[in-house]
């Protein structure tokens, strides 16, 4: 069984708690997580009046971005888009209170990261299973930052997703591991501990990855990804990009230091059907453009001729 596959016949065991303008939905994972708190998937369900589309929304790494990204879920709901905001494993109430969110993803071991990333993909796909039980509307996905990486993988893997929005995200672990501010501790861990491939610094990373980077365009099917070594390619969005057949709207920050330009450009160049929107902002300051992002996203999701409008009536 491939890392993103699971038993679709396993019972969801759904629980739902209504709140003022959303439902908090939870259901069982299809994998055994590292910690007890992540054994159930939690989804903020924002159901619109007379909805036209179902949107899976995936947040970034860490807990701090979750609360302000929920604004998008609330706003999509007001514009007739059912929005399912997935809390990723090892985040928020899927992690101990002492965690800042996503600690398990910060590992020098590509094989451990492969497991963590594909657990996230499984949670997205399991959310789709849940949504399909009550809705026959078209399905799309939107991911911010780290969530954009998970969204890229999910788009390539799951054809139920008809469109994708990737915001302030990228690929190629060279640029993320060695240049992003939030991976500073990871760089120290590489120097002290190395990993199973002997990666200790950017030079060894480039050496280990350079030959495989040239082979990505030769991949014929997703299964081929898991023949690549080192295993960081098993969860690098670059490996999945060519298999994303759906139209993609891509938001890029011109002054983004978390996902630097070389990282976002590498992913954009490999996506077959992508429309790029560049904004004069950094990673966090992108929130100042949230209304513009919302408008462009709604136009892309609901007005583009590639969406089957017959299913929206």
Secondary structure, DSSP 4 states (H G I P E B T S, - for coil): --TT---TTS----EEEE-SS-EEEEEE-SS--SSGGGSEEEEEEEPPTT--EEEEEE--SSSHHHHHHHHHHHHHHHTTEEEEEEEPTTSGGGS-TT--S-GGG--S-HHHHHHHHHHHHHHHHHHHHHHHTT--S-EEEEEETHHHHHHHHHHHH-TTEEEEEEES----HHHHHHH-GGGHHHHHHHHHH--TT---SHHHHHHHHHHHHTTGGG--SGGGGGG-SSGGGGS-HHHHHTT--SEEEEEEETT-SSS-HHHHHHHHHH-SSEEEEEES--SGGGGGGHHHHHHHHHHHHHT-TTS-GGGG-
